[in-house]
Each structure stands twice: as C-alpha cells, then as structure tokens.
Amino acid sequence: MPPPKTAADLQDLDILNYALTLEYLEAEFYAAFDIGGAYASRLVNPRVKEYAKEISAHEASHVKALQNTIISLGGKPVAKPTFDFSPLIGSATVNDQLFLQLAATFEPVGVRAYLGQVARLSNPELIAAAAAIHAVEANHVSAVQELRVQLGFNTTPTRQTDIAPQSAAKPTSTSAADFDANFSPTPTAFWKPLTMAQVLAIVKPVIK
C-alpha cells in the first residue's frame, strides 16, 4: 500500500488538476478550428489554419502530459468539463480575425495562470514541468500577436502590458467584455500572475 499523501502532495494534485482543466479548455478551443472542427471551415488564411493545427497539437500534448503526471502521482485526473464558446462569440462573425482575437485572449490567461501556481508546487519535478508548459504558452502569445500584427488585426502592436488580456482601463476585471486583445508580440519584461480564483472567474462563462 502506498504511503498516505501529505498536505503538500494533495495541493500539488489540486494544482495539476486545475492546470488540466485549463488545458482541456484550450485544447477544445483550438480543436474546434483545426481540421474537422466545428469552425475549421471558417478559417481562410493558410497561416491562420496552420496556427490552429500546430497549437491544437501542443494543447492536446499538454492535456496528455498532465493526465499522465497526475496518474503517476497516484491521483485521478479531473473529468473534462463541457465547454461552450458561444458566450465569447456572441453574434460576431467566426473568421480568421475572431479566431486570433480569442486566441490572444486565452493564451495570456494560461501564461499568468501557470505563473500564479508554480510557487505553490512542492515537487521540484513538477515545477520544471509547469515551467516547460508555461514557456510554450508564452510562445503562443507572441506568435499569435505577431500574426495579428502582420494581418492588420492588432490595432495597438506596440502596447506594453503585463496584465493581458486585462485592459489598462479595467485591470482587475475578469469579464471578457472588458479585455483588450491588442498588445505587442513582446508585451512585457515580467508577467503578473493570476490567482486560481481570478482564472476560474475568467473561464467560468464557457464552462457549462
């Protein structure tokens, strides 16, 4: 029989399942725009399609890695929630521009979510694993914003911010209606973390 889990072990598992929930969300979002996805036919630009494909694969890999890690630690991966992105889409036309705008909203939330939890992990191996995923999410932020600049979708490509997607006007709001997806592909020297409560408030509208 394995030894009972310590409070630190249980906290690590809680954080991993929290991260898994966010990766489920991102994986489902990108899969919806990848080949065979519900919105795949709405994308036109070949580079936008390629971004959907590549990032979809990254997020699916993150999901699998987190599931395997949780199991290896004797935990149970949280079940995948049902997601509904219609509250974010509303009456907007689903196209290349909207896809990249939503990606520019989700990705910095992921970056700041990992940053908010890494110091709470007790297992050094988990810290390294979380940092590896965090780095990839930051790559996604910059890549998406650079493509938005090149396609003319990013209206303030030099804006510096450490709180994206939150806006300068409403920096503490967790409502997507108050977010500003327009910022530099190299937005800051130091990101500000988001707490678990803040992140869950941000993603709550898309979780059924």
N, C-alpha and C positions, 0 to 999 in steps of 0.2 A: 504493500500500500504506500503510495507517495506521501511525503510529509504534508501536514496541513499548510495551506497558503498563509503567508504573513499578510499584514495590512498593506505592506508595500507591493507584494505580489498582486493582490486584488486591485490595488489602484492602477498598477501597470495594465492589467487586463481591461479595466474600465476605460482607460485612455485608448488602448488599442481598438476596442470595440467602437468607441466614439470616432476614431480615425477611419475605421472601416465603414461606418455609416456615411461619412463624408465622401469616401472613395466610391461607395455604391452610387451616390448621387452623381458624382462627376462621370463615372463610367456610363451610367444610363443616359446622361445628357449627351455625351459625345457619341454613344452608340446610336442615338436617335437621328444623328446627322451623318453617320457612317453608312457605307453601302448596305442596303437592305433595311435601314432605319426608317422610321415614320416620316422624317423630314429630309431624308437624303436627296430626294428629287428636287428639293427647293434650292439646293446649292448649285451654283453655275460655274464660278471661277475654279479652274483646276487646282490652284494653290490652296484655296479655301477647302476644297474637297480633301486634298492631301493632309491638311492640318487636322481635319476631323478624323481621318483614318489613323494618323500617327498618334494623336493624343488619346483617341479611343483605346488604342492598344496599350499605351502607357498606363491609363487608368485601370484597365482590366488587369494588368500585371500587378498594380498596387493592391487591388482587391484580393487577388490570389495570394500575394505575399503576406498580407495582414491575416487572412484566414489561416494560412499555414502556421504563422507565428503564434497566433492565439491557441491553436490546437497543440502545438509543440509545448506550450507552457501549461497545458492541462486545462485550458479554458474552452469556452464554447463561443464560436463566432455568432455575433448578433444576426438575427434574420434580416434579410434585405427588406426595407420598407417599400411601400408603393409610392411612387413619385408621380406628380402631376405638374408639368411645367407651364400649364395654361395660365396660372396667375401671373407669371412673368411675361408671357407672350401677349396676353390680352387680345386686343383687336389689331395688333401690329402684323404687318406682312412678314411671313417667315422667309428669309432670304439670306444671302451671304452676310449682309451688314448686321442683321439681327443676331445671327449665329455668333459672329465675332464679338458683338457687344455683350451678349450673355456670357461668352467665354471670358471676356475681360472683367466680368463681374464675379464669376465663380472662382477663377484662379487665384486672385489675391486673397480671397477668403480662405482658401486652402493653405496658402503660404502662412498667413497670420494665425490660422488655427493650429498648425504644427508648432509654430514658434511659441504659442501660448501654453503648450503642454510639454515640450521637451524637457524643461527643467523639473517637471513633476515625475518623470520616469526615474526609477531607481536602478534598473538594469542597464549597465553601460552598453551592452549589445543592442538593446532596444533604442537607446539614444542615437547610436550610429545609424541604425536602420531608419529611424524617423528623420534624421538629418539628410539621409540619401534621398528620401521621398520629397522632403522639403525643398531640396535643391532642384529637383525636377519640376516641381510646381512653380518655382520661381522662373525656371527656364520657359515654362509655358506662358507665364505673364508677359515676359519680354518678347517672345516670339509672336504672340497674338497681337500685342500692341504695335510691334514693328510692321506686321502685315496690315493692320488697320491704318497705320500712317501711309503706307505705300498705296493703299486703295482709296485714300481720301476720306476714310470713315472717322478718323481720330481728329477732333476739332481743336484740341489743345495738346499737341505732341511734345511740348517742352515742359508741361506742368509737372513739377516735382511734388510728390506726396508719399508719406509713409503710412497712410491710413486707407489706401484704395481697398475696395471700391467706394468707401465712405467719402463724402464730399467735404470741402472746406466750409461750406455753408452750414451743414448739419453733420459734424464729425462724429457724433455719438449715436446717430440714428441706425437702427437695424432694419429699416424698411427699404426695400429695393427701389421704391419710388423716389427716395432721397439720394440714391447713389449717383456717382459720376464716373462713367467708364472711360472718360477721356483723360489720359495722363501719359507721361513719357514712357517709352520702352525701357528706359533705365531710370525708374522713378525716384529712387531714394538710396541713401547710403546705409540706412538702418530701418527695417520694417518695425512697426509697432505690433505687438501680439494682440490677439483677440482671446477673450476668455471663452470657456466652454459655453457658458450661458449666452454670451453675445452671439457666438456662431450658431447655436441652436435656434436662437430667435431669428436670425437671418434666414436660415433654411426652412424654418417651420412652414411657411406658406406653400412649399412644394411637396411636403410630406403629408400623405393622406392618412 
